[in-house]
């Protein structure tokens, strides 16, 4: 046990050092971006340059592949970094001082500790083709390839934002849902580090839960909470513990099956 503790301590120290180096590199990158912003301002150049953004994302994906890092994960990191870069460029013109930020949040919940982002939003629709046309033609989203395609379910994405549209033809449970509840957001899926831990935290706090944690063939751990009577929000929680793949239609239909009247 002592050897295990010592080995883990050494590895965690290395991680701490790498994280510190990563923060330093990010700070240096942002400082260079401030210089870029000053140059743009001097030449009256637009802050956002889409061609440069696309070039950065494409080249970083390739660099990630060559380094053995998942390209989708790398793109997600750089989209966050590019968003922060743009915020800094614009915020630099604000006259007010930046607010102070707390270094620690010891009073936050367990779910707050493990929740990382909105994974996707599932929307029940009466006109699936119309919904797809609206999102792709009017709002600039692109159709997303599903992990296990099936009729009645389509998905769109723009950057890191994903919507899944489900029509009545997907299953009898979906048809019944639409007949009784109508069209609209069916649930919001939140990505968490560990679904089992998240569920235990919610159970301890008395949150209404619909299912236990299930694991699909692709390694997605998932569970669902019931409609919150105070907000009307229905949540799903998902942890990606297998290969990084797209949204699974079986996972999407699982909640429709659970709550089908």
Backbone as a ProteinNet text record, in pm:
[ID]
protein_1_A
[PRIMARY]
XXXXXXXXXXXXXXXXXXXXXXXXXXXXXXXXXXXXXXXXXXXXXXXXXXXXXXXXXXXXXXXXXXXXXXXXXXXXXXXXXXXXXXXXXXXXXXXXXXXXXXXXXXXXXXXXXXXXXXXXXXXXXXXXXXXXXXXXXXXXXXXXXXXXXXXXXXXXXXXXXXXXXXXXXXXXXXXXXXXXXXXXXXXXXXXXXXXXXXXXXXXXXXXXXXXXXXXXXXXXXXXXXXXXXXXXXXXXXXXXXXXXXXXXXXXXXXXXXXXXX
[TERTIARY]
82.2	0	85.9	197.8	287.1	345.1	382.8	436.7	333.3	208.7	101.4	81.5	75.1	55.7	170.1	290.7	407.2	406.8	371.4	368.2	261.7	143.2	36	73.3	137.4	179	277.6	370.9	468.8	400	307.3	237.1	149.7	84.9	0.6	84.1	204.2	293.7	332.9	359.3	390.5	272.7	151.1	31.1	18	42.4	34.5	133	255.1	355.7	314.4	260.2	215.2	98.7	7	-106.6	-57.8	41.7	97.1	161.4	231.6	294.2	186.5	76.8	-32.9	-95	-118.6	-174	-78.1	50.5	148.9	147.3	133.9	129	2.3	-110.6	-236	-224.2	-164.9	-147.7	-59.8	45.4	132.8	58.9	-21.1	-98.8	-196.6	-265.8	-361.4	-291.4	-170.5	-95.3	-61.8	-23.5	4.1	-123.6	-236.8	-364.7	-399.4	-360.8	-382.4	-298.9	-178.8	-96.1	-160.9	-216.1	-285.8	-402.8	-477.5	-592	-548.4	-434.2	-384.2	-347.5	-285.5	-249.3	-375	-474.7	-600.1	-664.5	-662.5	-724.5	-653.2	-520	-443.1	-471.5	-508.2	-537	-686.7	-768.3	-914.8	-957.9	-895.8	-926.5	-1034.2	-1124.9	-1231.1	-1174.4	-1242.3	-1195.9	-1204.3	-1319.6	-1339.2	-1308	-1222.2	-1184.2	-1210	-1326.5	-1369	-1267.8	-1200	-1103.5	-991.7	-942.6	-837.9	-888	-1012.7	-1070.2	-1074.4	-1122.6	-1130.2	-991.2	-894.7	-757.8	-700.8	-724.9	-675.3	-737	-868.7	-935.6	-890.8	-877.4	-836.2	-694.8	-603.3	-463	-445.4	-519	-505.6	-563.7	-668.3	-720.9	-614.3	-545.8	-442.6	-326.6	-286.7	-179.3	-218.1	-345.4	-392.2	-384.8	-428	-422.2	-278.7	-186.9	-44.9	11.8	-45.5	3.1	-71.3	-167.7	-243.2	-352.3	-397.8	-505.2	-631.7	-746.8	-871.8	-895.3	-919.4	-932.3	-1054.3	-1165.3	-1285.2	-1261.7	-1188.9	-1154.8	-1066.6	-966.1	-877.2	-954.9	-1047.2	-1126.9	-1210.4	-1265.9	-1344.8	-1259.3	-1136.5	-1046.7	-1018.4	-990.1	-952.2	-1072.1	-1190.8	-1308.3	-1327.6	-1306.5	-1316.1	-1208.1	-1087.7	-977.5	-1002.2	-1053.4	-1082.8	-1194.1	-1293.2	-1401.1	-1347.5	-1257	-1196.4	-1109.8	-1039.7	-957.9	-1043.5	-1156	-1245.6	-1302.5	-1338.4	-1393.5	-1292.3	-1166.6	-1063.1	-1043	-1044.2	-1024.5	-1134.7	-1258.2	-1369.9	-1372.3	-1348.6	-1354.6	-1245.8	-1140.1	-1032.3	-1075.4	-1191.7	-1240.5	-1334.4	-1361.2	-1451.2	-1377.4	-1442.6	-1375.6	-1372.9	-1461.9	-1471.8	-1368.9	-1329.7	-1231.4	-1293.7	-1212.4	-1261.1	-1293.1	-1400.4	-1435.5	-1337.5	-1326.1	-1243.3	-1313.2	-1235.1	-1288.8	-1239.9	-1330.1	-1291.9	-1202.3	-1103.6	-1012.2	-1068.7	-1157.9	-1211.1	-1361.7	-1429	-1573.7	-1608.6	-1565.3	-1582.7	-1728.5	-1815.4	-1954.8	-2039.2	-1979.9	-2057	-2089.1	-2191.4	-2241	-2151.9	-2180.6	-2107.3	-2132.3	-2257.2	-2287.9	-2213.5	-2202.6	-2127.1	-1981.3	-1930.7	-1792	-1771.2	-1869.1	-1846.1	-1915.5	-2007.2	-2073	-1976	-1968.1	-1871	-1934.8	-2047.5	-2107.4	-2242	-2318.4	-2438	-2392.5	-2423.1	-2380.3	-2467.5	-2598.9	-2691.5	-2829.9	-2915.1	-3053.9	-3144.6	-3237	-3329.9	-3461.9	-3509	-3631.3	-3728.5	-3848.5	-3954.3	-4019.5	-4033.4	-4086.1	-4197.3	-4291.1	-4400.3	-4358.7	-4268.3	-4222.1	-4070.4	-4021.2	-3877.2	-3802	-3850.9	-3782.9	-3783.8	-3894.9	-3902.1	-3804.1	-3790.7	-3696.4	-3553.5	-3519.8	-3384.5	-3356.7	-3454.1	-3435.4	-3416.5	-3493.8	-3483.2	-3345.9	-3298.2	-3170.6	-3052	-3057.8	-2943.5	-2945.2	-3063	-3070.5	-3081.7	-3150.7	-3169.6	-3064	-3028.6	-2941.1	-2797.7	-2767.4	-2629.3	-2571.3	-2655.5	-2606.6	-2581.1	-2503.1	-2483.8	-2535.9	-2577.6	-2629.6	-2516.7	-2545.1	-2446.1	-2471.8	-2365.4	-2378	-2402.3	-2507.9	-2541.1	-2465.3	-2441.1	-2365.2	-2439.5	-2571.6	-2653.1	-2779.3	-2768.6	-2880.8	-3005.4	-3119.4	-3247.3	-3350.5	-3457.4	-3557.8	-3621.3	-3650.3	-3720.9	-3632.7	-3501.3	-3409	-3300.1	-3282.5	-3177.9	-3110.7	-2989	-2915.2	-2842.3	-2825.9	-2749.8	-2650.3	-2544.2	-2442.2	-2385.3	-2338.5	-2261.7	-2154.8	-2029.2	-1923.3	-1946.9	-1956.2	-1978.2	-2121.9	-2216.5	-2357.3	-2435	-2506.3	-2576	-2723.5	-2810	-2951.9	-2989.4	-3072.2	-3123.2	-3274.2	-3324.2	-3466.7	-3526.7	-3639.2	-3703.3	-3847.6	-3884.5	-4019.5	-4100.6	-4230.2	-4321.1	-4285.3	-4223	-4189.2	-4074.6	-4008.8	-3894.8	-3938.7	-4052.6	-4102.8	-4244.2	-4321.8	-4456.3	-4452.8	-4347.9	-4338.5	-4324.5	-4248.4	-4233.7	-4365.8	-4435.9	-4565.8	-4663.5	-4662.5	-4751.4	-4709.2	-4578.5	-4528.4	-4576.5	-4563	-4604.9	-4755.7	-4830.7	-4976.6	-5022.6	-4948.9	-4991.8	-4923.6	-4797.9	-4722.8	-4694.1	-4703.1	-4674.4	-4525.6	-4492.9	-4353.7	-4281	-4149.7	-4067.2	-3950	-3871.3	-3754	-3799.3	-3746.2	-3783.6	-3688.4	-3558.2	-3465.7	-3332.7	-3261.3	-3126	-3030.1	-2931.8	-2834.7	-2706.5	-2666.1	-2547.3	-2434.8	-2320.2	-2204.6	-2141.4	-2116.5	-2054.6	-1932.5	-1843.5	-1723.3	-1757.2	-1854.7	-1891.3	-2040.7	-2113.7	-2260	-2304.1	-2235	-2272.5	-2260.2	-2151.1	-2131.3	-2236.4	-2265.1	-2364.9	-2501.4	-2536	-2666.7	-2675.7	-2568.7	-2566.9	-2585.9	-2521.6	-2535.2	-2678.6	-2741.8	-2880	-2975.8	-2950.1	-3034.8	-3025	-2904.1	-2885	-2956.7	-2969.5	-3034.2	-3185.3	-3236.8	-3380.7	-3434	-3347.4	-3393	-3474.4	-3580.9	-3660.2	-3584.5	-3562.4	-3484.3	-3572.3	-3552.6	-3634.1	-3566.9	-3435.2	-3366.6	-3238.4	-3190.9	-3056.7	-2957.7	-2829.3	-2727	-2721.9	-2728.7	-2714.4	-2592.4	-2535.9	-2418	-2448.5	-2430.6	-2458.9	-2332.9	-2346.3	-2236.2	-2117.1	-2140.8	-2032.3	-1964.7	-2013.3	-1951.5	-2008.5	-2130.9	-2196.9	-2268.5	-2230.7	-2306.2	-2413.2	-2536	-2644.2	-2753.7	-2814.6	-2936.7	-3021	-3148.7	-3241.6	-3306.6	-3333	-3411.3	-3551.3	-3647.8	-3785.4	-3804.9	-3919.4	-3954.2	-3946	-3878.2	-3875.3	-4003.2	-4088.4	-4215.6	-4199.3	-4086.2	-4066.4	-4025.4	-3953.9	-3901.8	-3953	-4004.2	-4045	-3928.7	-3808.6	-3689.3	-3672.4	-3643.8	-3611.9	-3467.5	-3389.4	-3246	-3203.2	-3104.9	-3032.7	-2888.1	-2819.8	-2679.6	-2601.1	-2492.3	-2417.8	-2268.1	-2202.3	-2057.5	-2001.4	-1909.2	-1852.6	-1728.3	-1747.4	-1638.3	-1581.5	-1635.2	-1584.6	-1517.8	-1520.3	-1465.8	-1552.7	-1490.5	-1565.4	-1643.7	-1774	-1861.1	-1975	-2054.4	-2165	-2278.5	-2384.3	-2502.4	-2562.8	-2598	-2659.1	-2810.5	-2875.6	-3021.6	-3089.1	-3026.6	-3084.8	-3090.9	-2987	-2986.1	-3097.3	-3117.2	-3219.8	-3358.8	-3383.7	-3515.9	-3541.8	-3436	-3452.1	-3544.8	-3532.9	-3617.8	-3761.7	-3781.8	-3917.3	-3984.3	-3906.4	-3961.6	-3994.5	-3909.9	-3928.3	-4052.6	-4078.5	-4190.6	-4314	-4310.3	-4424.4	-4552	-4661.4	-4788.2	-4850.7
-120.5	0	125.9	118.3	234.1	261.8	153.2	170.7	232.4	186	241.8	389.6	424.9	564.3	651.6	600	675.7	696.1	589.8	598.8	697.4	687.9	780.6	924	942.9	1076.9	1135.7	1052.4	1098.9	1136.5	1051.8	1077.6	1202.9	1219.1	1337	1464.5	1454.1	1569.7	1608.3	1506.8	1534.7	1602.1	1554	1615	1759.6	1784.2	1920.9	2012.7	1963	2042.9	2069.8	1967.2	1984.5	2082.6	2074.4	2168.4	2310.8	2328.6	2462.8	2513.9	2424	2462.5	2495.1	2419.3	2443.7	2580.7	2613.1	2745.1	2854.9	2833.3	2934	2952.1	2842.2	2850	2921.8	2889.6	2956.8	3106.3	3143.7	3285.3	3354	3284.7	3342.8	3357.9	3258.3	3265.2	3382.3	3398.4	3508.3	3644	3649.3	3774.9	3810.4	3709.7	3733.5	3777.2	3716.1	3753.7	3899.5	3949	4090.1	4178.9	4132.1	4206.3	4205.8	4090.6	4081.1	4178.6	4185.8	4275.8	4421	4456	4593.4	4624.4	4526.4	4545.4	4560.4	4475.1	4484.3	4621.5	4669.6	4798.6	4910.2	4900	5001.7	5006.2	4891.9	4885.1	4875	4896.3	4889.7	4755.8	4647.4	4513.3	4451.1	4370.6	4310.1	4216.4	4210.5	4125.9	3978.8	3937.3	3797.1	3776.3	3680.4	3648.6	3499.5	3465.2	3325	3234	3286.8	3202.9	3159	3249.6	3216.1	3114.5	3131.1	3035.6	2896.5	2885.7	2754	2694.1	2777.4	2727.7	2674	2748	2703.9	2569.7	2557.3	2432.8	2315.2	2337.4	2228.7	2182.8	2278.2	2241.3	2178.2	2226.4	2168.5	2027.6	2003.8	1866.5	1772.9	1816.1	1733	1712.1	1816.7	1803.4	1706.2	1710.1	1618.1	1473.9	1450.2	1315.1	1264.4	1348.6	1308.4	1282.9	1348.8	1331.1	1219.1	1155.1	1047.8	1097.8	1221.1	1280.8	1284.1	1254.1	1255.1	1393.4	1397.1	1524.5	1603.1	1534.7	1605.7	1672	1601.6	1659.1	1782.4	1773.4	1886.7	2005.3	1979.1	2088.9	2155.1	2074.3	2130	2223.1	2181	2265.6	2397.5	2390.3	2512	2602.2	2546.4	2632.9	2714.5	2651.3	2724.1	2832.2	2798	2893.9	3010.4	2980.7	3086.8	3178.4	3120	3200.4	3296	3246.2	3331.7	3440.3	3404.8	3502.8	3617.1	3581.3	3684.2	3770.8	3707.1	3782.5	3885.3	3842.9	3932.5	4050.4	4022.6	4130.1	4235.6	4190.6	4284	4350.5	4270.2	4323.7	4426.3	4422.1	4517.8	4661.5	4682.4	4817.9	4864.3	4776.5	4815.6	4906.1	5012.4	5103.3	5053.2	4958.6	4911.6	4803.8	4792.5	4692.3	4552.9	4452.3	4314.5	4272.5	4194.2	4152.1	4048.8	4044.6	3942.5	3807.2	3701	3564.8	3485.4	3406.4	3321.3	3207.6	3174.2	3066.8	2929.5	2921.3	2790.3	2800.7	2686.6	2680.9	2557.5	2559.6	2442.5	2412.7	2512.4	2493.6	2438.5	2410.4	2364.3	2215.8	2173.6	2036.4	1936.6	1807.9	1703.3	1706.5	1733.1	1741.4	1858.4	1968.9	2082.9	2044.1	1951.6	1907	1827.6	1743.8	1651.3	1690.6	1788.8	1830.8	1913.1	1883.9	1955	2042.5	2000.6	2081.4	2022.7	2096	2039.7	1953	1824.5	1731.7	1747.3	1747.8	1769.1	1799.8	1853.2	1882.6	1802.6	1726.7	1645.9	1721.1	1734.8	1809	1718.8	1704.6	1631.4	1725.5	1680	1766.6	1696.3	1775.5	1722.2	1707	1793.5	1792.4	1781.1	1659.5	1635.9	1701.7	1685.3	1743.8	1895.6	1952.9	2097.3	2149.1	2075.4	2115.2	2112.4	2008.4	1997.1	2109.1	2137.4	2242.8	2377.6	2404.2	2531.9	2548.8	2445.4	2456.6	2464.8	2391.8	2391.2	2509.3	2549.4	2654.7	2793.9	2805.1	2937.2	2968.8	2866.1	2892.5	2844.7	2782	2750	2627.5	2541.9	2416.8	2317.1	2212.5	2105.6	1974.9	1883.6	1756.8	1673.4	1609	1531.2	1382.8	1307	1163	1099.2	1021.8	955.8	824.8	783.3	660.5	537.8	537.5	425.5	481.8	526	594.4	506.5	572.1	504.7	607.6	563	657.5	736.5	862.6	944.9	1023.3	1006.6	1079.9	1141.3	1272.3	1344	1439	1474.1	1563.4	1669.5	1785.5	1894.1	1947.5	2005.1	2062.2	2187.2	2275.8	2392.7	2411.6	2386.2	2388.7	2280.7	2319.9	2222.9	2215.3	2269.1	2272.6	2170.1	2079.3	1970.3	1965.7	1958.5	1935	1803.4	1725.3	1601.1	1615.8	1597.5	1609.4	1470.4	1449.3	1318	1334.4	1261.6	1266.7	1144.8	1149.7	1043	907.7	908.7	782.2	708.6	772.4	707.4	586.3	596.2	484	515.2	413.8	438.5	525.6	510.1	591.2	739.1	771	910.1	964.1	881.8	924.1	955.2	871.3	896.5	1022	1041.4	1161.5	1287.1	1289.8	1405.7	1426.9	1318	1329.6	1387.3	1356.5	1400.3	1529.4	1550.2	1666.2	1770.4	1729	1821.5	1834.7	1920.7	1940.5	2029.6	2017	2101.5	2024.9	2092.3	2028.4	1912.9	1794.5	1676.9	1657.2	1672.8	1675.9	1736.6	1782.8	1835.1	1733.5	1691.1	1591.9	1661.3	1635.8	1698.3	1595.6	1630.1	1540.3	1555.1	1442.1	1440.8	1349.6	1370	1287.5	1144	1126.1	992.4	989.9	909.4	907.1	848.1	745.2	683.3	780.2	854.3	952.7	1062.3	1109.8	1214.8	1168	1043.7	992.8	982.9	937.7	929.7	1068.4	1168.8	1305.2	1353.6	1326.6	1370.6	1294.3	1165	1086.2	1138.3	1173.3	1225.3	1359	1436.2	1566.9	1559.9	1439.1	1421.9	1454.5	1463.4	1492	1374.1	1399.5	1290.2	1220.4	1091.8	1015.6	911	894.5	799.2	664.8	663.3	538.7	522	399	371.4	402.6	391.2	412	290.5	313.6	206.9	237.3	133.1	148.3	85	162.3	106.7	46.2	-4	-74.8	16.1	146	239	292.2	250.6	294.2	421.8	456.7	572.3	529.3	587.4	568.8	677.8	638.7	735.8	707	812.8	798.9	923.3	912.8	1022.9	1064.8	1195.4	1249.5	1280.9	1283.1	1311.9	1461	1496.6	1637.8	1705.9	1818.9	1898.2	1981.4	1960.3	2033.3	2184.3	2228.1	2371.9	2443.4	2372.7	2438	2377.2	2253	2183.7	2125.4	2130.7	2081.6	1931.6	1859	1717.2	1697.7	1628.3	1617.2	1473.5	1458.3	1333.2	1359.3	1258	1271.9	1161.4	1199.2	1103.5	1117.6	1003.5	999.5	915.3	971.7	900.2	824	694.9	612.4	518.7	523.1	439.2	525.2	476.9	557.1	680	788.7	912	895	879.1	862.1	962.8	972.3	1065.5	1023.1	1102	1073.5	940.6	856.9	727.9	737.2	689.3	700	614.6	503.1	420	497.4	577.1	659.4	764.2	823.1	926.1	868.3	749.9	689.4	633.7	611.5	549.1	629.3	760.9	842.1	844.5	846.9	838.9	709.3	599	470.3	471.1	537.8	538.8	614.5	725.1	810.6	793.4	697.3	680.2	651.7	722.2	700.9	566.7
0	0	0	75.9	80.1	-57.3	-129.9	-264.6	-357.2	-346	-428.3	-398.2	-271.4	-232.8	-282.4	-270.5	-313.8	-464.8	-537.5	-683.4	-729.5	-668.6	-704	-670.2	-555.9	-516.3	-617	-663.2	-762.2	-893.3	-937.8	-1064.1	-1052.8	-938.8	-920.3	-913.6	-859.1	-857.1	-999.4	-1082.3	-1222.8	-1291.7	-1263.5	-1321.8	-1276.7	-1147	-1094.6	-1166.7	-1190.6	-1259.5	-1404.3	-1470.1	-1608.1	-1615.3	-1519	-1516.2	-1497.9	-1410.2	-1389.7	-1518.7	-1589	-1715.8	-1819.3	-1817.9	-1911.1	-1887.3	-1760.4	-1727.3	-1773.4	-1754.2	-1795.8	-1947.6	-2020.5	-2166.5	-2211.4	-2146.9	-2180.5	-2153.7	-2040.1	-2007.2	-2111.6	-2156	-2257.8	-2390.5	-2424.8	-2549.8	-2545.9	-2433.2	-2420.8	-2426.4	-2372	-2378	-2523.2	-2602.5	-2743.7	-2815.8	-2776.3	-2837.2	-2807.6	-2689.9	-2659.5	-2753.6	-2785.2	-2880.6	-3019.1	-3056.5	-3185.3	-3188.5	-3077.1	-3070.1	-3088	-3027.9	-3041.3	-3185.6	-3254.1	-3395.1	-3480.1	-3454.4	-3530.5	-3513.2	-3388.3	-3360.3	-3435.6	-3442.3	-3511.7	-3660.2	-3716.6	-3859.8	-3888.4	-3783.8	-3798.7	-3858.9	-3810.3	-3858.7	-3770.4	-3827	-3745.1	-3639.6	-3524.5	-3414.8	-3453	-3504.2	-3538.3	-3686	-3716.9	-3854.1	-3876.4	-3933.4	-3945.2	-4015.6	-4117.3	-4189.2	-4096.4	-4012.9	-3916.8	-3815.8	-3768.3	-3672.6	-3733.4	-3857	-3922.9	-3941	-3977.2	-3995.4	-3864.1	-3754.7	-3624.1	-3586.9	-3598.8	-3558.4	-3644.3	-3775	-3864.6	-3834.3	-3819	-3794.3	-3656.9	-3556	-3421.5	-3416.5	-3492.7	-3500.2	-3557.1	-3663.1	-3723.5	-3627.4	-3557.4	-3458.9	-3348.3	-3307.8	-3204.5	-3253.3	-3375.6	-3432.3	-3432.6	-3473.8	-3479.8	-3340.7	-3238.6	-3101.3	-3028.1	-3093.9	-3029.4	-2937.4	-2959.9	-2880.6	-2965.7	-2904.2	-2978.1	-3039.7	-3169.9	-3241.2	-3196.5	-3166.7	-3121.6	-2986.2	-2900.3	-2769.8	-2787.8	-2876.1	-2900	-2955.2	-3046.5	-3102.2	-2993.2	-2904.1	-2793.9	-2708.7	-2678.3	-2599.2	-2670.4	-2799.1	-2871	-2897.3	-2908.1	-2920.4	-2792.5	-2677.9	-2551.2	-2545.1	-2586.9	-2584.1	-2679.8	-2797.9	-2894.5	-2844.7	-2777	-2720.3	-2615.1	-2530.2	-2427.5	-2491.5	-2597.8	-2668.2	-2720.7	-2782.3	-2836.2	-2723.5	-2612	-2499.3	-2449.3	-2438.9	-2388.8	-2483.8	-2614.2	-2710.9	-2697.9	-2681.4	-2671.1	-2533.6	-2427.9	-2291	-2265	-2345.9	-2327.1	-2345	-2407.5	-2430	-2318.4	-2220.4	-2112.4	-2012.9	-1965.1	-1871.9	-1728.4	-1694.7	-1556.7	-1528.6	-1401.9	-1362	-1361.3	-1390.6	-1388.8	-1245.3	-1225.6	-1089.2	-1035.5	-903.2	-839.8	-849.2	-854.8	-860.7	-740.3	-683.1	-570.2	-618.5	-536.4	-573.6	-541.7	-444.8	-404.3	-383.2	-399.9	-383.7	-300.4	-176.1	-90.2	-59.6	-76.3	-39.5	-154.2	-268.1	-383	-372.2	-446.2	-435.8	-509.3	-486.2	-556.1	-705.2	-744.2	-886.9	-950.1	-877.4	-927.5	-951.9	-872.3	-886.8	-1014.7	-1053.7	-1165.2	-1295.4	-1293.2	-1416.3	-1500.9	-1631.9	-1715	-1821.8	-1880.9	-1987	-2024.8	-2104	-2165.8	-2282.8	-2277.6	-2382.2	-2506.6	-2488.4	-2600	-2544.7	-2631	-2595.7	-2688.4	-2630.3	-2709.5	-2722.6	-2846.6	-2875.4	-2950.4	-2897.9	-2968.4	-3068.6	-3193.5	-3298.6	-3375.4	-3422.4	-3504	-3649.9	-3694.3	-3832.9	-3832.7	-3844.1	-3834.6	-3949.5	-4070.5	-4185.9	-4177.9	-4132.3	-4117.6	-4014.2	-3904	-3799.9	-3852	-3926.9	-3981.9	-4081.2	-4167.1	-4266.3	-4199.2	-4095.3	-4025.1	-3962	-3894.1	-3823.2	-3918.4	-4029.7	-4122.1	-4217.2	-4262.6	-4362.7	-4300.9	-4187.7	-4127.2	-4021.8	-3942.4	-3827.8	-3846.2	-3961	-3991.5	-3922.8	-3865.4	-3808.6	-3921.9	-3893.5	-3991.2	-3933.8	-4020.4	-3971.1	-3912.6	-3802.3	-3728.4	-3751	-3770.3	-3784.9	-3648.5	-3636.4	-3510.8	-3497.8	-3374.1	-3350.2	-3402.5	-3391.4	-3438.6	-3503.9	-3629	-3694.5	-3701.7	-3691.6	-3709.5	-3753.6	-3819.9	-3869	-3753.8	-3782	-3684.4	-3590.7	-3601.3	-3513.8	-3599.3	-3586.7	-3658.4	-3559.8	-3588.1	-3498.3	-3578.7	-3518.5	-3580.2	-3478.4	-3529.4	-3441.5	-3504.3	-3420.1	-3462.2	-3356.3	-3394.2	-3293.9	-3191.1	-3064.1	-2957.9	-2911.4	-2991	-2951.5	-3033.2	-2964.9	-3032.7	-2993.5	-3094.2	-3073.6	-3140.4	-3073.1	-3129	-3144.6	-3266.5	-3294.4	-3310.4	-3244.8	-3245.3	-3290.8	-3395.9	-3448.3	-3408.2	-3435.4	-3393.2	-3453	-3571.2	-3636.8	-3569.1	-3473.6	-3406.6	-3325.1	-3257.4	-3177.3	-3130.9	-3093.4	-3039.4	-2913.7	-2832.2	-2710.4	-2744.2	-2848.6	-2890.1	-2943	-3020.9	-3074	-2961.1	-2856.6	-2742.6	-2667.6	-2656.1	-2588.6	-2660.1	-2791.8	-2868.8	-2859.7	-2856.3	-2849.5	-2715.6	-2608.7	-2475.2	-2431.6	-2469	-2421.2	-2528.1	-2652.9	-2760.7	-2787.7	-2883.4	-2923	-2823.9	-2821.1	-2735.2	-2678.1	-2594.9	-2533.2	-2445	-2472.7	-2392.9	-2276.2	-2298.4	-2185.6	-2226.1	-2126.4	-2142.7	-2083.9	-2162.9	-2117.1	-2072.5	-1948.6	-1890.8	-1882.3	-1935.7	-1925.4	-1787	-1722.5	-1590	-1592.4	-1498.2	-1491.6	-1454.4	-1366.1	-1319.9	-1292.4	-1369.8	-1357.4	-1223.8	-1177.2	-1050	-934	-931.8	-824.7	-833.1	-955.7	-972.7	-923.9	-954.3	-911.6	-759.4	-695.6	-549.1	-486.9	-544.5	-492.6	-504.4	-617.8	-638.5	-547.4	-530.4	-441.1	-298.2	-255.4	-120	-99	-207.1	-194.7	-215.7	-243.6	-259.5	-396.8	-496.7	-632.7	-686	-761.6	-817.9	-930.4	-917.4	-1014.5	-1081.9	-1212.7	-1288.5	-1306.7	-1327.1	-1362.2	-1282.6	-1280.5	-1232.4	-1344.5	-1315.2	-1416.8	-1508.1	-1638.3	-1736.8	-1823.7	-1882.5	-1967.9	-2103.1	-2211.2	-2343.7	-2404.7	-2527.6	-2592.8	-2621.4	-2632.5	-2661.7	-2536.4	-2418.7	-2294.7	-2237.5	-2276.5	-2216.2	-2089.5	-1976.9	-1852.5	-1847.3	-1813.9	-1823.3	-1721.8	-1669.5	-1590.3	-1610.6	-1572.1	-1593.3	-1463.1	-1454.3	-1343.6	-1394.1	-1304.2	-1341.2	-1363.2	-1422.1	-1435.2	-1299.2	-1294.5	-1171.9	-1166.7	-1067.4	-1064	-1049.4	-995.7	-975.9	-1103.8	-1193.6	-1314	-1443.5	-1436.5	-1557.6	-1635.2	-1579.6	-1647.9	-1624.2	-1730.7	-1718.4	-1763.2	-1682.9	-1706	-1728.1	-1813.8	-1827	-1789.4	-1739.5	-1701.7	-1771.7	-1837.8	-1918.2	-1891.8	-1881.6	-1866.5	-1979.7	-2054.4	-2169.7	-2124.4	-2103.8	-2052.5	-2158.3	-2280.1	-2388.6	-2494.2	-2618.3	-2727.4	-2748.9	-2791.7	-2817.9	-2947.2	-2934.6	-3050.3	-3040.7	-3147.6	-3149.8	-3059	-3059.5	-2977.7	-3020.4	-2923.4	-2951.4	-2949.2	-3052.3	-3057.8	-2951.4	-2913.6	-2807.3	-2676.8	-2650.2	-2529.4	-2534.6	-2653	-2668	-2643.3	-2699.1	-2685.7	-2546.3	-2469.9	-2338.5	-2248.2	-2249.9	-2162.5	-2211.9	-2342	-2395.6	-2349.5	-2353.3	-2309.6	-2160.7	-2082.4	-1937.2	-1896.4	-1962.5	-1920.9	-2006.2	-2100.1	-2191	-2111	-2144.3	-2072.1	-2107.3
[MASK]
+++++++++++++++++++++++++++++++++++++++++++++++++++++++++++++++++++++++++++++++++++++++++++++++++++++++++++++++++++++++++++++++++++++++++++++++++++++++++++++++++++++++++++++++++++++++++++++++++++++++++++++++++++++++++++++++++++++++++++++++++++++++++++++++++++++

